[in-house]
Amino acid sequence: MTVVTMQQVEKALKRTVGRRGMSDAEIKNLAVYLMSFFGYTDEVIDNRLTADDRDVFYMLEEEGLLTTTQEEVLLKKGKLWRIHYWILKKDQIIRFAKMDEEGAEQRDEAAQVYDQVSDEEWARHKASGGSGGSGNPLPKDETH
């Protein structure tokens, strides 16, 4: 299960709704407000929200931090009951939190080693068939 920290939520909010002119204090309050609904879960039932809460959630949905889903349950009397849920998009929050100020994702330091490999080395690796330099191409999967 993916876990987001309060710091990641604050960074993601700063990269999204922060562009609308919200102060750091307002962003911190919004992060606390948002996480007070979700806590350690991924979803919140819509019935729990007030109209004002729902307006905030719709704004956060527009920014890509929340999404919705619904479930249909057949009641004993034969009536169909729809239950609406709000889902915290943790992967998106983590992605926004990793972005630098200009909006580009910060690269993992370990991944930056690939930037240091010369074009000649990449070409040599490609010419060898990508098999680690042995010259033998990898066997083909017969299922495809």
C-alpha positions as CSV (number, residue, x, y, z in Angstrom):
1,M,0.0,0.0,0.0
2,T,1.4,3.4,-1.0
3,V,1.7,5.9,1.8
4,V,1.9,9.7,1.4
5,T,3.3,12.0,4.1
6,M,1.9,15.3,5.1
7,Q,5.0,16.9,3.6
8,Q,4.3,15.3,0.2
9,V,0.7,16.4,0.4
10,E,1.8,20.0,1.2
11,K,4.3,20.0,-1.7
12,A,1.7,18.6,-4.1
13,L,-0.8,21.3,-3.1
14,K,1.8,24.0,-3.5
15,R,2.5,22.8,-7.1
16,T,-1.2,22.7,-7.9
17,V,-3.6,25.0,-5.9
18,G,-0.6,27.0,-4.8
19,R,-0.5,28.5,-8.3
20,R,-3.8,30.2,-7.5
21,G,-2.1,32.4,-5.0
22,M,-2.6,30.5,-1.8
23,S,-0.2,31.3,1.0
24,D,2.0,28.6,2.6
25,A,-0.1,28.8,5.8
26,E,-3.3,28.2,3.7
27,I,-1.7,25.3,1.9
28,K,-0.6,23.7,5.2
29,N,-4.2,24.1,6.6
30,L,-5.6,22.6,3.4
31,A,-3.2,19.6,3.7
32,V,-4.3,19.0,7.3
33,Y,-7.9,19.4,6.3
34,L,-7.6,16.9,3.4
35,M,-5.7,14.3,5.4
36,S,-8.2,14.6,8.3
37,F,-10.7,12.9,5.9
38,F,-8.4,10.3,4.6
39,G,-6.1,9.5,7.5
40,Y,-4.7,6.0,6.7
41,T,-7.2,5.1,4.1
42,D,-7.4,5.7,0.4
43,E,-11.1,6.6,0.1
44,V,-13.8,8.5,1.8
45,I,-17.6,8.0,1.4
46,D,-19.3,11.1,-0.1
47,N,-22.1,11.0,2.4
48,R,-19.6,12.1,5.1
49,L,-19.0,15.4,3.3
50,T,-20.8,18.7,3.7
51,A,-21.5,20.9,0.7
52,D,-18.5,23.0,1.5
53,D,-16.3,20.0,1.9
54,R,-17.5,18.7,-1.5
55,D,-16.6,22.0,-3.1
56,V,-13.1,21.7,-1.9
57,F,-12.9,18.1,-3.1
58,Y,-14.2,19.1,-6.5
59,M,-11.4,21.7,-6.7
60,L,-8.8,19.1,-5.7
61,E,-10.3,16.7,-8.3
62,E,-9.8,19.3,-11.0
63,E,-6.1,19.6,-9.9
64,G,-5.7,15.8,-10.2
65,L,-5.3,15.0,-6.6
66,L,-8.6,13.2,-6.0
67,T,-11.0,11.1,-8.1
68,T,-14.4,9.6,-7.6
69,T,-15.9,6.2,-8.0
70,Q,-19.3,4.7,-7.2
71,E,-20.7,1.4,-6.1
72,E,-24.2,0.1,-6.7
73,V,-25.9,-2.0,-4.0
74,L,-29.2,-3.8,-4.4
75,L,-31.3,-3.3,-1.2
76,K,-33.6,-6.0,0.1
77,K,-36.6,-4.1,-1.1
78,G,-35.3,-4.2,-4.6
79,K,-34.1,-0.6,-4.7
80,L,-30.7,0.2,-6.2
81,W,-28.5,2.3,-3.9
82,R,-25.5,4.2,-5.2
83,I,-22.6,4.9,-2.9
84,H,-20.1,7.5,-4.0
85,Y,-16.5,7.5,-2.9
86,W,-13.7,10.0,-3.1
87,I,-10.3,8.5,-3.7
88,L,-6.9,10.0,-2.8
89,K,-4.6,9.8,-5.9
90,K,-1.5,8.9,-3.9
91,D,0.7,8.3,-6.9
92,Q,-0.2,11.7,-8.4
93,I,0.5,13.4,-5.1
94,I,3.9,11.7,-4.9
95,R,4.6,12.7,-8.5
96,F,3.7,16.4,-7.8
97,A,5.7,16.3,-4.6
98,K,8.8,15.3,-6.5
99,M,8.5,18.1,-9.0
100,D,10.9,21.1,-8.7
101,E,9.7,24.7,-8.8
102,E,9.6,24.9,-12.6
103,G,7.3,21.9,-12.8
104,A,9.8,19.4,-14.1
105,E,10.1,16.1,-12.1
106,Q,13.3,15.9,-10.1
107,R,15.3,12.9,-11.2
108,D,16.4,10.2,-8.9
109,E,20.2,10.6,-8.2
110,A,20.7,6.9,-9.1
111,A,19.1,7.4,-12.5
112,Q,21.4,10.3,-13.3
113,V,24.2,7.8,-13.9
114,Y,22.6,7.2,-17.3
115,D,23.2,10.8,-18.3
116,Q,26.9,10.2,-17.8
117,V,27.1,7.3,-20.3
118,S,28.5,8.5,-23.7
119,D,26.6,8.1,-27.0
120,E,29.3,5.7,-28.2
121,E,28.7,3.4,-25.2
122,W,25.0,3.5,-25.9
123,A,25.6,2.7,-29.6
124,R,28.0,-0.2,-28.7
125,H,25.4,-1.6,-26.3
126,K,22.7,-1.3,-29.0
127,A,24.9,-3.0,-31.6
128,S,25.5,-5.9,-29.3
129,G,21.8,-6.7,-29.1
130,G,21.3,-5.4,-25.6
131,S,22.5,-8.6,-24.1
132,G,25.1,-7.1,-21.8
133,G,27.9,-7.1,-24.4
134,S,28.1,-10.9,-25.1
135,G,27.1,-10.4,-28.7
136,N,24.4,-13.0,-28.5
137,P,20.8,-11.7,-28.7
138,L,18.4,-12.6,-26.1
139,P,16.2,-15.6,-26.9
140,K,12.7,-14.8,-28.2
141,D,9.6,-15.7,-26.3
142,E,7.7,-18.1,-28.4
143,T,4.4,-17.0,-26.9
144,H,4.4,-13.7,-28.8
